[in-house]
């Protein structure tokens, strides 16, 4: 297998494990997909395209992600719902300075108990990925969502 295909497979597996952890509500595992000083941002397409900094979520470290998980699991009250992430194969854009640049499209569906599933959030992941002894880790993930409206509030990671 070529190095390019192997890298593609590794990134797709990273995204599959990431989605499974969130969909199976293993939120404590979510920060472990990132480097300790990683950035995680959820930003509207309009702001991203115009290079405006406003984002719904802007976390600047794995510690901030762990705080978010604590909030999700211990303090935030909300109506329960399940998510299902559908992630496209990644487009590997290159590697520079030990950082792999890749993008993938995502769609997140939300299902409330006893209700029909609905499209919750759709967009693309813009990633910087680093190879570590523990495997690939995200140095940065920017979730650029397409819709101008976010249903209800954004509680779980995208």
Phi, psi and omega per residue, in radians:
X1 nan 2.389 -3.128
X2 -1.216 2.778 3.119
X3 -1.069 -0.659 -3.140
X4 -1.129 -0.750 3.131
X5 -1.192 -0.658 3.110
X6 -1.118 -0.755 3.098
X7 -1.089 -0.762 3.097
X8 -0.978 -0.825 3.141
X9 -1.094 -0.740 3.136
X10 -1.087 -0.750 3.140
X11 -1.180 -0.735 3.109
X12 -1.097 -0.650 3.096
X13 -1.198 -0.665 3.052
X14 -1.017 -0.836 3.138
X15 -1.133 -0.646 3.124
X16 -1.165 -0.740 3.112
X17 -1.156 -0.702 3.108
X18 -1.022 -0.898 -3.127
X19 -1.091 -0.739 -3.133
X20 -1.101 -0.733 3.134
X21 -1.050 -0.762 -3.138
X22 -1.221 -0.779 -3.102
X23 -1.183 -0.493 3.116
X24 -1.613 0.142 3.061
X25 1.065 0.583 3.051
X26 -1.619 1.089 -3.015
X27 -1.109 -0.519 3.114
X28 -1.079 -0.408 3.126
X29 -1.434 -0.361 -3.033
X30 -0.953 -0.873 -3.126
X31 -1.065 -0.413 -3.101
X32 -1.237 -0.204 3.055
X33 -1.340 -0.152 -3.023
X34 -2.014 2.750 2.966
X35 -1.252 2.783 -3.139
X36 -0.986 -0.598 -3.114
X37 -1.819 0.426 -3.082
X38 -1.226 2.773 3.059
X39 -1.988 2.457 3.085
X40 -2.308 2.132 -3.067
X41 -2.318 2.423 3.001
X42 -2.082 2.013 -2.959
X43 -2.409 2.482 3.076
X44 -1.149 2.525 3.136
X45 -0.977 -0.743 -3.125
X46 -1.010 -0.816 3.132
X47 -1.173 -0.704 3.122
X48 -1.079 -0.859 -3.109
X49 -1.086 -0.588 -3.127
X50 -1.585 0.080 3.133
X51 1.024 0.617 3.082
X52 -1.609 2.454 -3.008
X53 -1.377 -0.256 -3.053
X54 -1.047 2.241 -3.140
X55 -2.440 2.666 3.072
X56 -1.187 -0.702 3.104
X57 -2.359 2.323 3.074
X58 -2.463 1.749 -3.132
X59 -1.893 2.402 -2.993
X60 -1.996 0.214 3.098
X61 -2.941 2.856 3.072
X62 -1.101 -0.576 3.085
X63 -1.068 -0.735 3.096
X64 -1.140 -0.603 3.100
X65 -1.156 -0.708 3.103
X66 -1.121 -0.650 3.054
X67 -1.092 -0.706 3.107
X68 -1.080 -0.757 3.112
X69 -1.073 -0.731 3.106
X70 -1.041 -0.790 3.118
X71 -1.059 -0.772 -3.127
X72 -1.091 -0.760 -2.998
X73 -1.602 -0.352 -3.009
X74 -2.104 -0.494 -2.971
X75 -2.176 -0.509 -3.077
X76 -1.403 2.204 3.061
X77 -1.735 2.272 3.109
X78 -2.771 2.818 3.043
X79 -1.121 2.351 -3.072
X80 -1.186 2.557 3.028
X81 -2.717 2.808 3.103
X82 -1.947 2.658 3.065
X83 -2.085 2.721 3.023
X84 -2.420 2.013 3.117
X85 -1.600 2.345 2.984
X86 -2.073 2.069 -3.039
X87 -2.098 2.295 3.129
X88 -1.283 2.864 2.960
X89 -1.021 2.551 -3.104
X90 -1.314 2.575 2.962
X91 -1.751 1.872 3.133
X92 -1.380 2.108 -3.026
X93 -1.749 -0.208 3.114
X94 2.539 3.081 3.141
X95 -2.425 2.323 -3.132
X96 -2.619 2.273 3.104
X97 1.056 0.567 3.130
X98 1.393 0.067 3.119
X99 -1.954 2.251 3.126
X100 -1.661 2.252 3.085
X101 -1.754 2.290 -3.138
X102 -2.615 2.742 3.050
X103 -2.344 2.614 3.026
X104 -2.555 2.558 3.062
X105 -1.488 2.584 3.087
X106 -2.383 2.691 2.946
X107 -2.368 2.283 3.097
X108 -2.003 2.179 3.084
X109 -1.793 2.547 3.131
X110 -2.092 2.378 3.080
X111 -2.268 2.098 3.023
X112 -1.573 2.485 3.130
X113 -0.919 2.268 3.113
X114 1.388 0.130 -3.085
X115 -2.218 2.932 3.109
X116 -1.344 2.665 3.064
X117 -1.234 2.617 3.114
X118 -2.445 2.698 3.050
X119 -1.222 2.188 -3.080
X120 -1.770 -0.829 -3.085
X121 -2.727 2.359 -3.120
X122 -2.342 2.413 3.122
X123 3.102 -2.536 3.135
X124 -2.448 2.571 2.999
X125 -1.584 2.273 2.996
X126 -1.993 1.965 -2.941
X127 -2.080 2.563 2.827
X128 -2.039 2.199 -3.009
X129 -2.158 2.496 -3.136
X130 -2.185 2.444 3.055
X131 -1.468 2.208 3.125
X132 -2.175 2.968 3.064
X133 -1.035 -0.425 3.114
X134 -1.573 0.122 -3.112
X135 1.866 -2.959 -3.137
X136 -1.240 2.411 3.084
X137 -2.307 2.616 3.107
X138 -1.439 2.166 3.000
X139 -1.532 -0.477 3.131
X140 -2.773 2.343 2.989
X141 -2.317 2.083 3.033
X142 -1.917 2.080 3.099
X143 -1.677 1.857 -3.125
X144 -1.729 1.882 -3.083
X145 -1.638 2.553 -3.017
X146 -1.430 -0.622 -3.026
X147 -1.295 2.560 3.050
X148 -1.405 -0.271 -3.123
X149 -1.996 2.444 3.029
X150 -1.973 2.190 -3.123
X151 -1.101 2.232 3.086
X152 0.993 -2.059 3.095
X153 -2.321 2.720 -3.136
X154 -1.590 1.920 -3.093
X155 -1.895 -0.998 -3.106
X156 -1.422 2.645 3.074
X157 -1.059 2.671 3.111
X158 -1.546 nan nan
